[in-house]
Amino acid sequence: MIVFVLNCGSSSVKYKLYDMSDETVLADGKVERIGQDNAIVTHQSKDQQKISKTMPILEHTVAIQESLRLLTDEKHGIISDASEIAAVGHRVVHGGESFSDAVVVDESAKQTLESLVDLAPLHNPANISGIRASEKLMPGTPQVAVFDTAFHATMPKHAYLYAVPYVLYQRHAVRRYGFHGTSHKYVADRAASMMGRPLKDIRVISCHLGNGASLAAVQGGQSIDTSMGFTPLEGLMMGTRSGDIDPGAIFYIMEKEDLPISNVNSLLNKHSGLHGMAGLSDMRDIEAGIEDGDSLCKTAYDMYEYRIRKYIGAYTASMGGVDAIVFTAGIGENTPSIRSVICQRLSYLGIEIDEESNNQRGKEFEISTANSKVKVFVIPTDEEVMIARDTASLVT
C-alpha cells in the first residue's frame, strides 16, 4: 500500500510518500511561499538527487497538484500515476473533543472540522484546504485526518479542566487539549521497544523540545497529562512563546503599555520565550551567546532548562514514578548540554547518564548508564510515519 502524507500550513505544504509494506519513504518534498509568484518547490525521490525550483503557486490545490506531478514525473518521480496512491493522510492540528482518533474524512467529518476552526484559527483552515484540494485532485482516494490533539484525549477530567466556571467548559469547550500528540505517541512507543517492554507496563515522560515545546506524561500507553493547554501557548518556555504566565500579569501589561488584545496575542506567541529574554530564538545562538559571556542568554538558557525539569518532576509525581525519559525534536535531539544539565539535576531520581553517549546528535540512542534507575533516550520523532500508519490502518 502506498500512502501520501500531507502537512498543510497556511503558506506551505510538506509531503512524504510511503510504501507501507516496509514503511520506506519513496519521496518527500515541500512547497513554500504559497500565495506568491516566487514559491519554492523542493522534491526528492528515493535514490535520486533533490531538485528545487521557483514558480508561481497561489493556493493549496496548485501546490498539491505540483507535488503529484513531481511524484509521477518520468524523470524525477517514483510512481507512474496518482491512482497508485491508496490513501492520503493529513495532519490536522485540532480535533477538539469531537475526534479522539484518526478518522476517514466524509462530509460529516468536514462539517465538524469547519466547526472547530475557532479552536485553531491559524492551523485548521489550512489543514481543511489540504483535504479539499486532495479530494478534488484525487477523487475516490480515501482521505484520513490524523489529529495532533487525539493522543491526549485520554487525559482524565481532573487533568484537562481549568479552574474557571464550569459553564465555560460546557458552553465553549474551554479545557486543556494538548498538542504534539503524534510525536509523543511515536517516541513513547519507540522507548518501550528499546526497553524491550510493553508500553502499557511503563511510565514515560516525553520531552518534545523544538521551537514549540511540550512534555507529556504517558502511563499505560496513554497520555494522562501534557504541558500545552487550550492553545500551544501554555506550558514550557519556547522559542518565541512565553509558556506559563500569571494571567494577572497580562492584564497589567495591557494597562501599562496600552495594548489591545491582538497585540498581546502577538507579544506572547511571537515575541516572548527565548526570543523575548535574549533576542534569539535558536538554541544554538543562545549557547553561542553564553560562550561570548552574554548574561541574558545565560538567563534564558537557565529558565528554559528549569521549566523542563520542573515539569518532569511534576509528571513523575503524577504517575508515581517514571521508567523512561525521552528527548525529541530539534533541541531535544541536537542539544547535548540541555539533556546533560536536566539529567544531572534529576539525579535524585536515580538517573545517571553516560556523557560520552550523550554527546551525540540526530539519531536514536540511549544516554543512561546500565546503573541508571530511569532509562533516558534520544529518539528523533517521526510524526509522518505515525500519520501513515494511522491512515493505513483505517483503509486496509
Secondary structure, DSSP 8 states (H G I E B T S, - for coil): -EEEEEEE-SSEEEEEEEETTTTEEEEEEEEESTTEEEEEEEEEETTS--EEEEEEE-SHHHHHHHHHHHHT-TTT-SSS-GGG--EEEEEES--TTT-SS-EE--HHHHHHHHHTGGGSTTTHHHHHHHHHHHHHHSTTS-EEEEETTGGGGG--HHHH--SS-HHHHHHH--S---S-HHHHHHHHHHHHHHHTS-GGG-EEEEEEESSSEEEEEEETTEEEEES--SSTTSSS--SS---S--HHHHHHHHHHHT--HHHHHHHHHHS-HHHHHHS---HHHHHHHHHTT-HHHHHHHHHHHHHHHHHHHHHHHHHTS-SEEEEEHHHHHH-HHHHHHHHHTTGGGT--B-HHHHS--SS-EE-B-TT-SSEEEE----HHHHHHHHHHHHH-
